[in-house]
């Protein structure tokens, strides 16, 4: 059950919920304020879409998963005990959905179903530069070698720019464990990037943010 420690929303209504902070929006969402779902979607769906796309790869259709994330946000919101952590709560659900999809993909591959890489037409939309398209494909082939938890941790830390504590919360481990997973993932990725002529030039800018 949500623990409300401030004045109830009914006693202190927010005139413009779109301008409210995340904590106030979370309280309105849990209290079933009819304005809240649209504002939650507008505020957080770009971030969630980005996390899903970066986790799953170029040109992967994520709109159904995006809807699933916000359905789960709605279903699980009554258990939100800290409204100040609403953004972290949504990130953790998005990360869970991404990991679930990655594991589902892995099972399908083990059962002999082919994982279809993005077509050249799809990638022309995602990345118009030919060398950039090839580098993107090669990079995600490297990410495909990581397990789902390490992969999503890497995406959150090095591509999404989350703090280490936020990554740990999102994947449900301690900070020390998150750091170990990130160090392991980074070591594997760095080794393979160094060997790839399409990717080696990206290594220096990537290393600038590589400290777990």
C-alpha positions as CSV (number, residue, x, y, z in Angstrom):
1,X,0.0,0.0,0.0
2,X,1.3,3.5,-0.8
3,X,2.4,5.4,2.2
4,X,1.3,9.0,1.9
5,X,3.3,11.2,4.2
6,X,2.2,14.6,3.0
7,X,-1.2,16.3,2.7
8,X,-3.6,14.3,0.7
9,X,-4.1,15.4,-2.9
10,X,-7.8,15.9,-2.3
11,X,-7.0,18.5,0.4
12,X,-4.2,20.2,-1.7
13,X,-5.2,19.9,-5.4
14,X,-2.6,20.7,-8.1
15,X,-3.9,23.2,-10.6
16,X,-1.5,22.3,-13.4
17,X,-0.4,18.7,-13.0
18,X,1.7,18.9,-16.1
19,X,4.0,21.4,-14.3
20,X,4.1,19.3,-11.1
21,X,7.2,17.4,-10.0
22,X,7.5,13.6,-10.3
23,X,6.5,13.0,-6.7
24,X,3.3,15.0,-7.0
25,X,2.5,13.4,-10.3
26,X,3.0,9.9,-8.8
27,X,0.6,10.7,-6.0
28,X,-2.0,11.9,-8.5
29,X,-1.5,8.8,-10.6
30,X,-2.0,6.5,-7.6
31,X,-5.0,8.5,-6.5
32,X,-6.5,8.0,-9.9
33,X,-6.5,11.6,-10.9
34,X,-8.0,11.5,-14.5
35,X,-5.3,13.9,-15.7
36,X,-2.4,11.8,-14.5
37,X,-2.1,8.9,-17.1
38,X,-1.8,11.2,-20.1
39,X,0.9,13.3,-18.3
40,X,2.8,10.3,-17.1
41,X,2.8,9.0,-20.7
42,X,4.0,12.4,-22.1
43,X,6.7,12.8,-19.5
44,X,8.2,9.3,-19.4
45,X,7.4,7.5,-22.7
46,X,10.3,9.1,-24.6
47,X,12.7,7.8,-22.0
48,X,11.1,4.4,-21.9
49,X,11.1,4.1,-25.7
50,X,14.8,5.0,-25.8
51,X,15.7,2.4,-23.2
52,X,13.8,-0.3,-25.0
53,X,15.3,0.6,-28.4
54,X,18.9,0.8,-27.0
55,X,18.4,-2.4,-25.1
56,X,16.9,-4.4,-28.0
57,X,18.8,-3.1,-31.0
58,X,18.3,-0.9,-34.1
59,X,15.0,-0.8,-35.9
60,X,13.3,-3.2,-33.5
61,X,9.6,-2.4,-33.2
62,X,9.1,-1.5,-29.5
63,X,5.7,0.2,-29.5
64,X,3.9,-2.9,-28.2
65,X,6.5,-3.3,-25.4
66,X,6.1,0.4,-24.7
67,X,2.4,-0.1,-24.1
68,X,3.2,-3.1,-21.9
69,X,5.5,-1.0,-19.7
70,X,2.9,1.6,-19.0
71,X,0.2,-1.1,-18.4
72,X,2.5,-2.6,-15.7
73,X,3.2,0.9,-14.3
74,X,-0.6,1.2,-13.8
75,X,-1.0,-2.3,-12.4
76,X,2.0,-2.0,-10.0
77,X,1.6,1.7,-8.9
78,X,-0.5,0.9,-5.8
79,X,2.6,-0.8,-4.4
80,X,4.8,2.3,-4.9
81,X,6.0,3.1,-1.4
82,X,8.2,6.1,-2.3
83,X,6.5,8.6,-4.7
84,X,9.8,10.5,-5.0
85,X,11.2,7.4,-6.8
86,X,8.6,7.4,-9.5
87,X,11.1,7.8,-12.3
88,X,13.2,5.0,-10.9
89,X,10.1,2.9,-10.6
90,X,9.3,3.3,-14.3
91,X,12.9,2.6,-15.3
92,X,12.9,-0.6,-13.4
93,X,9.7,-1.8,-15.1
94,X,11.1,-0.8,-18.5
95,X,14.3,-2.7,-17.8
96,X,12.3,-5.7,-16.7
97,X,10.4,-5.7,-20.0
98,X,13.6,-5.3,-22.0
99,X,15.2,-8.2,-20.1
100,X,12.2,-10.4,-20.6
101,X,12.2,-9.7,-24.3
102,X,15.9,-10.5,-24.6
103,X,15.4,-13.8,-22.7
104,X,12.5,-14.7,-25.0
105,X,14.6,-14.0,-28.0
106,X,17.4,-16.2,-26.6
107,X,14.9,-19.1,-26.0
108,X,13.6,-18.7,-29.5
109,X,17.1,-19.0,-30.9
110,X,17.8,-22.1,-28.8
111,X,14.6,-23.6,-30.2
112,X,15.8,-23.0,-33.7
113,X,13.9,-19.9,-34.6
114,X,15.9,-17.3,-36.5
115,X,16.3,-13.9,-35.0
116,X,15.8,-11.5,-37.9
117,X,18.3,-8.7,-38.0
118,X,17.1,-5.2,-39.0
119,X,16.8,-4.9,-42.8
120,X,18.9,-2.4,-44.7
121,X,15.8,-0.4,-45.4
122,X,14.9,-0.2,-41.7
123,X,18.5,0.8,-40.8
124,X,18.5,3.6,-43.5
125,X,15.7,5.2,-41.5
126,X,17.5,4.6,-38.2
127,X,21.0,5.7,-39.4
128,X,21.4,7.3,-42.8
129,X,25.2,7.0,-42.9
130,X,26.4,3.6,-44.5
131,X,29.4,3.3,-42.2
132,X,27.3,4.3,-39.2
133,X,24.7,1.6,-40.1
134,X,27.4,-1.1,-40.3
135,X,29.0,0.0,-37.0
136,X,25.6,-0.1,-35.4
137,X,24.9,-3.6,-36.6
138,X,28.3,-4.8,-35.5
139,X,28.0,-3.2,-32.1
140,X,24.6,-4.9,-31.4
141,X,26.1,-8.2,-32.5
142,X,28.6,-7.8,-29.7
143,X,25.8,-6.9,-27.2
144,X,23.9,-10.0,-28.3
145,X,26.7,-12.0,-26.6
146,X,25.9,-10.6,-23.2
147,X,23.3,-12.0,-21.0
148,X,20.1,-10.0,-20.5
149,X,20.9,-8.5,-17.2
150,X,24.5,-7.4,-18.1
151,X,23.2,-6.0,-21.4
152,X,20.5,-3.9,-19.9
153,X,22.9,-2.7,-17.2
154,X,25.4,-1.7,-19.8
155,X,22.8,0.2,-21.8
156,X,21.5,2.0,-18.7
157,X,25.0,3.0,-17.5
158,X,26.9,3.8,-20.7
159,X,24.2,4.6,-23.3
160,X,21.5,6.1,-21.1
161,X,23.9,7.7,-18.6
162,X,22.3,6.6,-15.4
163,X,24.2,6.7,-12.1
164,X,25.5,3.4,-10.7
165,X,23.0,3.5,-7.9
166,X,20.1,3.9,-10.5
167,X,21.4,1.0,-12.5
168,X,21.6,-1.2,-9.4
169,X,18.0,-0.3,-8.5
170,X,16.8,-0.9,-12.1
171,X,18.2,-4.4,-12.4
172,X,17.5,-5.3,-8.8
173,X,21.0,-5.9,-7.4
174,X,23.4,-4.2,-4.9
175,X,25.6,-1.4,-6.1
176,X,28.7,-3.7,-5.7
177,X,27.1,-6.4,-7.8
178,X,26.0,-3.8,-10.5
179,X,29.6,-2.5,-10.6
180,X,31.0,-6.0,-11.1
181,X,28.5,-6.8,-13.9
182,X,29.3,-3.5,-15.6
183,X,33.1,-4.1,-15.4
184,X,32.7,-7.6,-16.8
185,X,30.4,-6.3,-19.6
186,X,32.7,-3.4,-20.4
187,X,35.8,-5.7,-20.6
188,X,34.1,-8.1,-23.0
189,X,32.8,-5.3,-25.2
190,X,36.1,-3.3,-25.2
191,X,38.0,-6.4,-26.3
192,X,35.8,-7.1,-29.3
193,X,35.4,-3.4,-30.3
194,X,39.2,-3.1,-30.4
195,X,39.3,-5.9,-33.0
196,X,36.7,-4.5,-35.3
197,X,37.9,-1.8,-37.8
198,X,34.3,-0.4,-38.0
199,X,34.1,0.1,-34.3
200,X,37.6,0.9,-33.0
201,X,37.2,4.6,-33.8
202,X,34.2,4.7,-31.5
203,X,36.3,3.4,-28.6
204,X,37.8,6.6,-27.4
205,X,34.5,8.5,-26.9
206,X,33.0,5.4,-25.4
207,X,35.8,5.1,-22.9
208,X,35.2,8.6,-21.6
209,X,32.1,7.3,-19.9
210,X,33.3,3.8,-19.2
211,X,34.0,4.0,-15.4
212,X,31.4,1.8,-13.8
